[in-house]
Structure formats: structure tokens, C-alpha cells
Amino acid sequence: MEKGNVLIMGNSGVGKSTLINSVLGKEVAKTSWGPSSTTSRIDSYENDEIPFRLIDTIGFEPSFIKEQKAINAVKKWTKDGVKDGKEEKKINVIWFCIEGTTGKLFPKTLKNLASATSVWKSVPVIIVITKSYSVPDREKNLEMVNKVLEKNTKIAERVRAVIPVVSMVYRLNDTAFAPVDGITELIDATNEALPEGIKAAEKDVSAYKLSRKRIFAQSVIGVSTASGAVIGAVPIPIADAFILTPLETVEINSIASIYGIKKTEKSKVVMTTIVEIGTVSVAAKAIISALKAIPGVNLAASVLNAIIAGSIVAAIGEGSANVFEKIYTGEKSEDDIEWITKTIEEKISKDLINTVKSITDKVSSASSPKEIADAIIEVFFKDKK
């Protein structure tokens, strides 16, 4: 059976390590008294009896630097796992621990939780109220949690249970003590959340990988656009030259590679189709003709050439990324040449003419190819940052 992974988070001194030992039934995590965190790194613990691992994390502390250290440690640990494809680093359930004796749940702690687990936006959360020694305290703690969740709907939507626990026998005085409580209920709630959490983790991993691919594709488009602006800043009429075709081909192939599009006969047809639709002699002539009819465009020929060349490369790159992302996600097929043609044509259209006009407003005849490329990227990706 596949083991799930439970990420345990909370402030320093909240009792995460004691909770781990209680759930697993053995002393595996170091514990300490006081507010300082004993856990200095992220460790995982498990036994043969329960179907999930417990991932202990660095506790949040009042110091901003230490607080960020805890957040960044979790982010790095989870993102490394996503990149490497390591199953043991997929988070399926989150235990968010708060200390019952404080009687407060600070909004900042919730923000820390959201920030540290930003990759796992769909994973279910169980709020664990530690050190919840008395029945009256538990009622107050539950009321406190519910009030806070009413104001934090994004977290509230993911909360599957709120469970007060006593992780070890706590002596109140010579004749009274609080027994261990809530541990089996916590195990049950976690088991119930695991199937949902495993599916959610898969969904979050896919979303994370897709977002990274988009960023990688944009970086290729950015570099290609800069190269296009340099190539375009030449005295020959760009509208009559095919000098951008080699660059466009490299750009399209690079984006296809990012999205895992294998080199097959079908993919060759797709890439050839994109290059043909974006042929410079057709697109650039239309843009230049339109620009000549727009009052106020008064730029040096080399600058205008650079803008047009860089914009065409950016448009083809953006269209290619849209095509390959749809193929990668399975929404479209390489066989749908009609849709691919329409998608690229929409990028090399009248909208591109308006885009180029916006770029001309941001540059001057003294602008360098790099400045021109920066202006192009700013306009193309202004809504994607």
C-alpha cells in the first residue's frame, strides 16, 4: 500500500515532536521544554502500523529571519521533491498544530502556513490543538479556531477536522493529571483524508510543474525576442527577409522540448505549420503597412525593424507555448492542425499590430536592441507576471 505523507507545521514549542512520538508509539523525534524549536531540519518518521509518514518541520519563531528559515525550508523540501519526482516528498495531508494553552491563534501563523505550503494548495488540513488539557479549555480552543477560520475562507475550505489532543500524560498536581487524548481520533481523521489528499497532491504537483513550464517557456521567448530584435536592427527591409526563420525554428523546438513534446512525424508537422504561419514576409508586411497608416510613428528604420522582428518572434513563441501546453495537458492533439493553425494565426493578426503600436510608444530612435526587447517583453507578458 502506498504510504501517504503528513506535513506537521506550527510554532516552535507547540509540541510537534511529542505528537509524533505519541502517534507512532515510539521515541523517534527529539523533544524539549520551552519555546525554542528542537527540530533544526526536516525529517520523516514512520512505523509499520499506520499508512502514513510524519514529516516534522522547523517551527515558526518570532524572529523574522528564523521564521523565513522555517518557511523556506518547507518550500525547498517540497519543491525539490516535485522536481525529482520523489514520492516520499508529496504532501497528502497537513497537520497544522496550535497550542491550546495560549488561547490565541495568530493570523500571521496562518499566513506562514499558507506561504510554506504554497505548492500544496489543494491538500486537506487537519488543525491539531496540542496541550489541550481540560474540557473547558478545549471548548474555548474550538471556538477560537472556528472564529479565525470564518475570516480565512481559503484555509477553512481545506480543513477536514479540528482535533484537540494531549500527546503525553500531563501531571496537573500530586493527585490530578490529564491523560493522553485525541491521538486515535487524529489517526482516524488522517486516514479518512488520505485518499482525497493523495489525489490533491497529484493535482498540485501537476499544477506546479505546469507553472514552471510556463516560466521556462517565457524565458525562451524572452531570449529569442532579444535575438530577434538584434537580427531585426539591420538596414535591409525586414518585410522582405526570411532571416528570422532559423531563430523561430530554434525557439519553437525549445518550447516543444520544455513541454515534453517528442520528435515524431506528427510533431514535425506541427512545428512546420507554426513556422509557415509565422513567415516573416507575410506577417511583417502587414504590420509595416498598418504602422505607416498610424499617425505619430516616427522611428528610425532600424528601430522599427527591431520592434517588428522581436514582436513576431515573441508572438510565435507565445502561440507555440499555448499550443504545446494544450497538447501536454491532453486538452488538444497534435492531429488537430486546424486548431493549431487558428491559434498561431490569432497571434499573428491585427492584435499584433496594436501590440507593436504599444511598443513603439515605449521606445525611441536611440533605443538599443536590448531596450527594445525589454519593451516587447513588458507588453507581451504584462498580464502574465
C-alpha angles and dihedrals in degrees: 000000000000111000118228124222123234117197112208116206138170145109122311113275094021091122104255095145093048089050091052092051091049094050094046094041095230139080103259104132123060115244134197143176123249136035099297119099120247092193109086098169140022114274134172126218133187145158134204095255104065126051098231141066122229115227111203116204139193109274123244112253134192092251110094092219093050090043091055090045090059093046094046093046091058092044092051093045094051096040092049088052092051092049094047094042091232110166093206090066098054109107114221103169133016123213107204106197124204126175115248094205093064094061089210136095108197116215089222090063089057089050089052090052092050092046096047093047098040091129092057100056096148101041115116119251129214115196110217117198104204126200090024094158105165136043094235089050091051092053090051091046093051090049090050093051093047092051092051093047090053087065095042104055096166092060092037091058089060098044111108099174143359110213127181112210142184106204098191137012107282118203112219096182139325094299106025135061141163112241125219107281142171096023097111090044088053091051091049093048091049092050090051092050096046100084090051090043094052091053091044091051091053089050093048093047090051091048091048093049091047092051090051091050089052091053092047090049091050090052090054090048090049094052092043091049091053090050090048091053091051093048091045095053092085132116094243119092105265090207091067097044133087092196093121096058096088090049092047090050092053090046093051093046092049093052090047089053092051089056092047095248105164122221105258135141089264094051090048089057090050094051093045090051091053093049093048093050091049095048107151098225092062102037099039095049091054092048095047092048091051093046092052088059093053114090117231100035102127109154135138113269092243092052092048090048090051092050092049094045094047092045093051091050091047092048093049090047093050092047091048091051090052091050097046094044091056090048091047093052092046094242091119137022133230086237093066096089092156091060092044090051092050092048094053094041089055088058093047095051144094088298088065089055090057090046092053089049089054090052093051088058090060100050139056136207088266094057118122122228089256092053089048092050090049090052091049093050091047091055096042096047101031091114096041102061 
